Amino acid sequence: MTNSYNKAFRKELEKLIQEQISRVKDNLALGLSVSDFSEYKMQVGRHAAYDDVLKMLDEIESLLSQR
């Protein structure tokens, strides 16, 4: 039961993160809510942070599977 819960949790978390990445990409591509260069840099930083979180999820899953 716990394993299926963990898989479902990860799937839903990844889905939410991907939705956030999509919003940031849209903001950058369409210029939405990007009024100056500092805002642009913040949006790019958010995108990078979300990508990092997805990589960390993969690393955690790999570590746990080795136990």
Protein Blocks (a to p, Z undefined) as FASTA:
>chain_A
ZZmmmmmmmmmmmmmmmmmmmmmmmmmmnopaiabfklmmmmmmmmmmmmmmmmmmmmmm
mmmmmZZ
